[in-house]
Amino acid sequence: MIAVERFPALSRDAHGPVTASATSVTAGAPPYQEGWRSSKMRPRHLEREALVYVRQSSPHQMAEHGESLARQYALRDRAAALGWPASNVVVIDDDLGLSGRGSEDRRGFQRLLADVAQDRVGLVLALEMSRLARNSREWHNLFDLCAVRDTLLADDDGIYDPGDINDRLILGMKGIMSEMELHVMRGRLERGRRNKAQRGELFHSVPWGYVLLPDGTVVLDPDEQVRATVRRLFDTFQTLGSAYSLLRDLRRHDVKLPKRDGSGQLVWRLATRTIVSTALHHPLYAGAYSWGRRQTQTHVDPTGRMTHSRWHCPPAEWTVLLHDRVPAYITWN
């Protein structure tokens, strides 16, 4: 049977039976006490730093899930209870608001890897192993590096020695579960978005000339000048026949194009090729609801770094296309 040293209520000697810890967490008592000590810890671990890794996946989670954030910062107390002096406990919270799916943009995670590689770290603490990484490649890279440098890992369940085959099995399972959990959550959200889109009700924003009401209804902009500008744009394009000629005409006559900011106030902008081209290709102006007009492709460069690119698909390949769903400025044909 595989055994992991768990805390706070129980401690397990590497070669002995499970016994009740000498202290327990009670009302008014410090959250982490002597019972958190582990037989896997050696003096060489305590001579190096204990790194506390703190991460929330998005700014929304940081605002709404304050208790989780507080628990992560409280891991400093756990490091102290395990025997690390306060001067040797380092909190890495550079990755707040970032997903754990990759490490390229996570400066804090890269810093953690660098410190472990330089043999500065005796223990890495995270509230859950999924805080460290949510893809198997990054996760296995971390605990393989910890095994080489004899660095322990700890989460809310226990302390792990990546150099021990049994602990490696548990760490590997935790990594797979974290990645699977991410895929399950993403799939659930994507199915919900797709179902709403198939009803023609999924709107994140609407192009200028339209207004999205609080109940999700899309209507023509109430400002007559805005509506007149949209009609002028399409009428002029019908006459001139090209986006470049249209842009020159708008610039020549100093026609500004409207946009509503986050508070709903009108802002008039200089016409640009991107603004004009986007308007000419947007199906909503013809009264059609669409979703899935762009596809994403992942590329891997020679260094192994992954990048993503997006391109527009022809209408026949759009995921959802529903005609006559909103008031139109032009006909579909």
C-alpha positions in Angstrom: 0.0 0.0 0.0 1.3 3.5 -1.0 1.5 5.8 2.0 1.9 9.6 1.9 2.6 11.6 5.0 -0.5 13.6 5.7 -1.2 16.3 8.2 -2.2 17.9 10.5 -4.0 15.1 12.4 -1.7 12.2 11.5 2.0 11.6 10.9 3.6 8.6 9.4 7.2 7.5 9.9 8.7 6.2 6.7 9.2 2.8 8.3 6.7 2.9 11.1 3.0 2.8 11.9 0.6 5.7 11.7 0.2 7.5 15.0 -1.8 10.5 16.2 0.1 13.7 16.1 1.1 15.4 19.3 -1.0 18.5 18.7 -4.1 19.3 16.7 -5.7 22.3 15.3 -8.3 23.7 17.7 -10.2 26.9 18.2 -7.7 29.6 19.2 -4.7 27.5 18.3 -2.2 28.4 15.6 -3.2 26.8 12.3 0.0 24.8 11.8 1.9 23.2 14.7 4.5 20.6 15.4 2.4 17.7 14.0 3.1 19.0 10.5 6.7 17.7 10.7 7.6 14.9 8.3 10.2 12.1 8.5 11.0 12.8 4.8 12.5 16.1 5.8 16.3 16.2 6.3 18.6 18.9 7.6 19.7 19.5 4.0 16.2 20.5 3.1 15.9 23.0 6.0 19.2 24.6 5.0 17.6 25.8 1.7 14.6 27.9 1.0 10.9 27.0 1.2 9.0 28.4 -1.8 5.3 29.1 -1.4 3.7 29.3 -4.9 0.5 31.3 -5.0 -1.7 31.5 -8.2 -5.3 32.2 -9.1 -6.4 31.5 -12.7 -8.1 34.8 -13.4 -8.7 38.3 -12.0 -12.3 37.3 -11.4 -11.2 34.5 -9.1 -8.9 36.8 -7.3 -11.9 39.2 -6.6 -14.5 36.5 -5.8 -12.5 33.7 -4.1 -10.6 35.7 -1.5 -10.7 32.8 1.0 -8.7 30.5 -1.4 -6.1 33.3 -1.8 -5.8 33.7 1.9 -5.3 30.0 2.4 -2.5 30.0 -0.2 -0.7 32.9 1.6 -1.2 31.0 4.9 1.2 28.3 3.6 4.0 30.5 5.0 2.8 29.4 8.4 3.0 25.8 7.3 6.6 26.3 6.2 7.4 27.8 9.6 5.7 24.9 11.4 7.8 22.5 9.4 11.0 24.2 10.7 11.9 26.9 8.1 12.9 30.2 9.6 10.8 33.2 8.3 13.9 34.6 6.4 14.0 31.4 4.3 10.4 31.3 3.3 9.8 33.0 -0.1 6.4 33.7 -1.5 6.1 33.7 -5.3 2.9 35.3 -6.4 3.9 36.7 -9.8 1.3 34.6 -11.6 -1.9 35.8 -10.0 -4.6 36.0 -12.6 -2.9 33.6 -15.0 -3.9 30.1 -16.1 -1.8 27.1 -15.2 -2.2 25.5 -18.7 1.3 26.6 -19.8 4.4 28.2 -18.3 5.6 30.5 -21.1 3.8 33.6 -19.7 4.1 32.6 -16.0 7.2 34.4 -14.8 6.6 33.2 -11.2 6.7 29.5 -12.3 9.8 30.1 -14.4 11.4 31.7 -11.4 10.5 28.7 -9.3 12.1 26.3 -11.8 15.2 28.4 -12.0 15.6 28.5 -8.2 15.1 24.7 -8.0 17.6 24.1 -10.8 20.2 26.2 -8.9 19.8 24.1 -5.8 18.4 26.9 -3.7 15.1 25.2 -2.7 14.4 22.5 -0.1 10.6 22.6 -0.3 7.9 23.8 -2.7 4.5 24.4 -1.2 1.2 24.9 -3.0 -2.3 24.6 -1.7 -3.0 22.1 -4.5 -0.7 20.6 -7.1 -2.9 22.1 -9.8 -1.8 25.5 -8.6 1.7 24.6 -10.0 0.7 23.3 -13.4 -2.3 22.0 -15.3 -0.6 20.3 -18.1 1.4 17.1 -17.8 4.5 18.4 -19.7 5.1 21.2 -17.3 4.1 19.2 -14.2 6.5 16.3 -15.0 9.3 18.8 -15.8 8.9 20.3 -12.3 8.9 17.1 -10.3 11.7 15.5 -12.3 13.8 18.6 -11.6 12.8 18.4 -7.9 13.9 14.8 -7.9 17.3 15.6 -9.3 17.8 18.5 -6.8 16.3 16.6 -3.8 13.5 19.1 -3.3 10.4 18.1 -1.5 6.8 19.1 -2.7 3.9 19.7 -0.4 0.2 20.5 -0.8 -2.8 20.4 1.4 -2.7 16.6 1.5 0.9 15.9 2.4 4.6 16.0 1.7 6.1 14.2 -1.3 9.6 13.2 -2.2 9.9 13.2 -6.0 12.8 10.9 -5.7 10.7 8.2 -4.1 9.0 5.8 -6.6 5.7 5.7 -4.6 5.5 9.4 -4.2 6.3 9.8 -7.9 3.3 7.6 -8.7 1.1 9.8 -6.6 2.5 13.0 -8.0 2.0 11.7 -11.5 -1.6 10.8 -10.8 -2.2 14.3 -9.3 -0.8 15.9 -12.5 -3.1 13.8 -14.7 -6.1 14.6 -12.5 -5.3 18.3 -12.7 -5.0 18.3 -16.4 -8.2 16.2 -16.8 -10.1 18.5 -14.4 -9.1 21.5 -16.7 -10.4 19.7 -19.8 -13.6 18.7 -18.1 -14.3 22.3 -16.9 -13.4 23.7 -20.3 -15.6 21.1 -22.1 -18.5 21.9 -19.8 -18.2 25.7 -20.4 -17.8 25.1 -24.2 -20.9 23.0 -24.4 -22.9 25.6 -22.5 -21.6 28.3 -24.9 -22.4 26.2 -28.0 -26.0 25.5 -26.8 -26.6 29.2 -26.2 -25.0 30.1 -29.6 -27.2 27.6 -31.4 -30.2 29.6 -30.0 -28.7 32.8 -31.3 -28.4 34.2 -27.8 -24.6 34.3 -27.1 -23.3 37.9 -27.4 -20.1 39.2 -25.9 -20.4 42.4 -27.8 -22.0 43.8 -31.0 -20.5 45.9 -33.8 -21.0 49.7 -33.9 -24.4 50.6 -35.1 -26.0 48.2 -32.7 -26.7 48.2 -29.0 -26.9 45.1 -26.7 -29.6 45.6 -24.1 -29.4 44.2 -20.6 -31.9 41.4 -21.4 -29.6 40.2 -24.3 -31.7 41.8 -27.1 -29.8 43.4 -30.0 -31.4 46.6 -31.4 -30.3 49.3 -33.8 -28.4 52.2 -32.2 -30.9 54.8 -30.9 -28.7 57.6 -32.2 -29.8 58.7 -35.7 -26.4 60.0 -36.7 -24.9 56.6 -35.9 -27.5 54.8 -38.0 -27.0 57.3 -40.8 -23.2 56.7 -40.7 -23.7 52.9 -41.0 -26.0 53.3 -44.0 -23.6 55.7 -45.7 -20.8 53.2 -45.3 -22.6 50.5 -47.1 -24.2 52.7 -49.7 -20.8 54.2 -50.6 -19.2 50.7 -50.8 -22.1 49.6 -53.1 -21.2 52.6 -55.4 -17.4 52.4 -55.3 -17.0 48.6 -55.1 -13.9 48.3 -53.0 -12.9 48.7 -49.3 -9.9 50.8 -50.3 -12.0 53.2 -52.3 -14.5 53.4 -49.5 -11.7 54.2 -47.0 -10.3 57.0 -49.2 -13.8 58.5 -49.5 -14.4 58.5 -45.8 -11.0 60.1 -45.2 -11.6 62.7 -47.9 -15.0 63.8 -46.4 -13.7 63.5 -42.9 -16.3 61.0 -41.9 -15.7 59.7 -38.4 -17.0 56.2 -37.4 -18.8 55.7 -34.1 -18.2 53.4 -31.2 -19.8 53.1 -27.8 -17.3 52.7 -24.9 -17.9 50.5 -21.8 -20.2 53.1 -20.2 -22.3 53.4 -23.4 -21.0 56.8 -24.4 -20.4 57.6 -28.0 -16.9 58.0 -29.3 -16.1 59.0 -32.9 -13.0 57.6 -34.5 -11.0 58.1 -37.6 -11.8 55.5 -40.2 -9.1 52.8 -40.6 -8.7 49.8 -42.9 -9.3 47.4 -40.0 -12.5 49.1 -38.8 -13.9 49.4 -42.4 -13.0 45.8 -43.4 -14.4 44.3 -40.2 -17.7 46.1 -40.7 -18.0 45.1 -44.4 -17.5 41.4 -43.4 -19.7 41.3 -40.3 -22.9 39.3 -40.9 -24.9 41.0 -38.2 -25.4 44.1 -40.4 -27.4 41.7 -42.7 -29.5 40.6 -39.7 -27.7 37.2 -39.4 -26.4 35.8 -36.1 -23.1 33.8 -36.4 -20.8 32.0 -34.1 -17.5 30.1 -34.9 -16.5 32.3 -37.8 -12.8 32.0 -36.9 -10.8 28.8 -36.2 -7.6 28.5 -34.1 -4.5 26.5 -35.1 -1.6 25.7 -32.8 2.0 25.9 -34.1 5.1 24.6 -32.4 8.4 26.3 -33.2 11.8 24.5 -33.2 12.3 25.4 -29.5 9.1 23.7 -28.5 7.2 26.9 -27.8 3.6 26.8 -28.9 1.8 29.7 -30.6 -1.7 30.1 -31.8 -3.1 31.7 -34.9 -6.7 32.5 -36.0 -8.2 32.8 -39.4 -11.7 33.5 -40.8 -13.6 30.6 -42.3 -16.0 30.7 -45.2 -19.7 30.9 -44.2 -20.3 27.3 -45.1 -17.9 26.3 -42.3 -19.3 28.6 -39.6 -20.5 26.7 -36.5 -23.7 28.6 -36.3 -25.4 30.9 -38.9 -29.0 32.0 -38.2 -30.6 34.5 -40.6 -33.1 37.2 -39.7 -32.2 37.3 -36.0 -31.6 41.0 -35.5 -32.7 44.3 -37.3 -30.6 44.6 -40.5 -29.0 47.5 -42.3 -28.5 45.6 -45.5 -29.8 42.4 -47.1 -27.8 39.2 -47.0 -27.4 39.1 -50.7 
